[in-house]
Amino acid sequence: MLLLIKLLIAHFLGDFILQTNSFNKKKEKYQLKSPHLYIHAIIHGLLALLFLNEIELWWAALIITITHLIIDAGKLKLSTKKNSRWLFLIDQLLHVLVILSLYVIMEQINLLEEITLSENTWLFILCSIFLTSPVGIMLKVFFTRWKLNEKDTGIDSLKNAGKWIGMIERLLVFVFIISGNFSAVGFLLTAKSVFRFGDLSKAKNMKLTEYVLIGTLLSFGIAILTGLLFNTLLI
């Protein structure tokens, strides 16, 4: 289990935390000619090797590098505006399947490693990373089915403020759930409703209100489920 958690942490870091929008746009623009595509794959391999912390597992890091390059190259070649959401999901599924396959192989050959952190700690790190940019990007991909124009939004806000608010609120909900403070989740949701939905009611824009409401419920829901899953998997 520990090997799997480490490899998933490396994946989330490489695919979401360490990959900026400008970096990703250059990959999409130049595709196989972009050095960013190859750098991205190499970063994944290095992260895997770093988290595995076993030089003997170099072959696993090499497999992750090569498969990540192939999967991402295929995604770039096949991607269109209509299928981008589905390709994103397929892309992530394939990466996770590679990691799961490597985990099964490594467990079968009984590789021993020194554990400096407990499995519960690694699981906490995994859940925390997952609830930041990964969930934010997944929600962004989900909301591509609905588009709001400037007339619908009409709200002047800080750059990337919504992104950071979402990450912080999900992490807070996660901490509240795993610590058993369920009432604090209700307090946080109420506080957000007072500030956010108060402005929306003044704007009298049903589309924007529904858009924000769906996003809030999904964000809170994913954080709550992640917290409950963490408590279930605790050793």
N, C-alpha and C positions, 0 to 999 in steps of 0.2 A: 504493500500500500504506500509506503514511504517513497519508493522510487516513482510511482505513478504521480503522486502529489508534486514531487520536485519537477518532473518533466512538464506537468501542466502549468506550474508556476513559470517555468522558463518560456513556455509557449505564450501565455498571456502577456508576459513582459515584452517579449519580442514582437508580437503581432499587434499589441494595442498600446502599451505604455511607451515603448521606445520608438515607435513608428509615427512620425508627425504627418499632418495633412499634406504639407509641401513635399515630403519624402514620397508619400503614396501617389500624389498627383504626377510626379516625375516618372514613377513606374508605369502609371496608366498611359502617359503620353508617349513614352519611348518603348515601352513593353520589353521585348527581348534585347533590344539595343541599350536599354537603361542599365548603367552600372549599379543603380540603387536596388534593382531586383536581386542581383547576385550578392550585394552587401547584406541585404535583408536576410537571405538564406544563410549566409555565413554567420551572421549575428545569432540566428536561432541555434546553429550548431555549437557555437561557443558558449551560449547560455546553458544549453543542455549539458555540455561537458563540465561547466562550472558548477551547476547544481548537483550533478551526479557525483562530483568530487572523487572520481576514480579514473585515473589515466588509462586503465585497462578497458574502459568503456568507450574509448575513442571511436570504435566502429558504430556505436549507437548514435553518437553525435554526428558522424559522417552520414549515416542513413537519414537522420532528421534534416541535415543540410540539403541533401540531394532531393529527397521527397518534397521538402518545402519548396524548393526551386521549381520542381516539375508541376506541383499543384498550383502554385501562384502563377506560373507561366500559362498554364491552361486556363485559369480564371481570367487573366488579362486578355487572352486571345478570344475567348468566348463571350466576354462581358458586353452587354448592351444595356440601354436604359430600362428596357422591359424586364430583363432577367437578372439584373444586378442583385436584387434582394435574395433570390433563390440561389444564385451562385455564391453569394456570401455565406449562406447557411451550409451549402455543400462543401465549400472550401474549408470552413471550420470543422465540419464533420470528418472530412478526410484527414485533416491534421490530427484530430483527436484519435481517430482510428489507428493512425501510424504509431502514436504514442502508446495506445493501449496494446498494440501488437508487440512493440519493443518491451513493454512492461511484462507481458506474458513470457516472452523469450528469456528475459533476464531473471525472472523468478524461477523458471524451470531449470536454469543452470546454477541456481543457488549461489548467486554472487553475494558475498558478505561485505558489509560496509559498516564503518563506525558512525553511530548516530550522535550528533552533537545537540540536536534539538528533538524534542519528542514529536510523535506523530500528530498529537493534538495541536502543537504549535505550528507545524507545517500546514495542517488543515486550516487553521485560523488565517495564516498568510494567504493561502489559496483563495479562501472565501473573500477576504478583504480586497485582494487584487481584482477578483472577478466582479465585485460590486462597484468598482470605480469606472475606468474607461470601457472595459468590455461590455458591461450592461448598458452603459450610455450609448455606445455605438450600435449595439443590438436594437435598442429602442429607436434610435435614429433611422436605422434600416427599416424597421417595422413601420415607422410613420411616413415612409416614402409613398405609401398608398394614399395618403391625404396630403394635399398641398395647400398651404395658406399663402395668399399674395400679400403684398404690403398693405393693402386696404384692410385685410382681415386682422393683421397683427396691430399695426398702428401704435406700437408701444416702443418708446425709446428706452433701451436698457443697456447695461454694461456688456462689453464684448465677452462672450463665453461665460457670462454669469449663470445662465441656466444650466450649463454643463457642470460647473462647480457646485451649484446648489444641489443638483441631482446626486452627485457623488457623495457629498457630505451627508445628505439626508439618508441615503442608503446605508452608509457606514454607521450612522447613529442608530438607525432602526436595527441593524444587525447586532450592534453592541447591546442595545436594550433587550433584544430577544434572547441572546445567549446568556445574559445576566439575570433574566427572569423579570425584568421591569417592563411588563407588557403595557402598563398604564402610561408609561412615558411615550410609547409609540402613538397612543391616542392624543396625548398632549402635543406632540410634534405635528401630527396631522392637523389638529385644530389650529395651532399657531400658523401653519402655512395657509390654511383656509382663510383665516382672518385677513392676512396681508395680501395673498395672491388673488383669491376669489373676490375680495372686496373691490379691487381695481377692475377686475373683469366685469363685475356687475354694473359698475359705473359706465364701462365702455359699451355695455349692452350688445355684445357681439357673441351670438350663440355658438358659431363655429369655433372661435378661439376658446371659449369657455369649455366646450366639449373636448377640444384638443388637449388643453391643459389638464382637464379632469382625468381623461384616459391615461395620459402620461404619468400623472401623480399616482393613480391607483396601480398601474403596472409597476412603477418604480418601487413603491412601498410593498407591493405584493411579492415581487422578486426578492427584496431584502428580507421580508418576513420568512418566506420559504427557505431561503439560504440559511437563516439563523436557526430555524427548526431542524433543517437537515444537519447542520453542524452539531446541534445538541444530540441528535439521534446517533451520529457517527462517533461521538466522543468515546474514548477508550478509558 
